Amino acid sequence: MTDRPATEDAAETRPAASPLTGARARALVAAYGTAVGGLLVFLFFAIAADNFLTVGNQFTILRQVSFLVVFSVGFTFALTTSELDLSFAAVASLAGVVCGGLVHHGYPWPLAVVAALAIGGVFGLANGLFVTRAKIPSLIATLATASIATGTAFALTEGVAWVGRWDKSFLWLGRGHVGGVPVLVVWMVVIALAAFFVMRQTRFGVWLTATGQADEAARLAGIPIRSMKVWGLALSGLFAGLGAVLLTASLSSAGPTSADDFLMKGIAAVLLGMTMFEPGRPNVPGTVVGALVIGVLSNGLVLLGAAYYVQEIVLGLIILASVALSASVLTKAAFTV
């Protein structure tokens, strides 16, 4: 019997390298790479921009981001079912006009809040019915309802914003504090946690997710996919109404285009969120972090003295990069019925 070289014995006893090491590393980068990138952006502005790290400025960022989170979480519900809602900003402007108009004319503010939520819910429900019953692609249906909402808002206000000394109880919804923390930050945290719980811990959330990932398989499993799509778009509209209430109370004014700037930022936040935690899928934690990254970028660029158009360029680049990583989901959302 011949002796084997010692090197062969050593090779046999040495633990083999895990073939999954590379795959795990890639998975970690895919799941957390964008979040780490956002942290690096934060650190850059902390070093480069004066006053960026002050407590006051951090609360300013969170207050500004709070509206974006509410609108974006609503859009996340719609996109989870593979449907687009391009009307949420216009619907929010209309809901804000209705809410602000009622408060402005002396009606009880709880009635104004209910009216704003109803406006958002009705438009969201209409979007869902157009998509599921009339078989209109959500891209087209929601663009149409956005136009209707904008026209209605201008008709109600004649192009003039509602401004005035409003009920302090109503204004507290957007300007108050809870234990020294701006109430808008509290709303943002509560809404985000509630949405996360619904999406991850309830059968309803599981059905929404299944509808978006594999609608035919979901249908065969007994999930009412039409109803789920309607619910996704209806919730997007409802969150638009909720965001409108907070925005109106914070600004103490409401105009026919007051929420329009949130359309592209909201879409960017959700798309950016789809590049982290659950790559390629809409998810609430990703949406929140995406909104925070956009808020940090906007605030930091302002502190550095960048022109307003620089923010628009950066926002466009974020959308392009996010779409490149999530193209299949968006194509399905835009063009299927």
Summary of the structure (lengths in Angstrom):
residues: 337
radius of gyration: 23.2
end to end distance: 72.8
largest distance: 102.6
contacts: 1182
relative contact order: 0.18
helix: 75%
strand: 2%
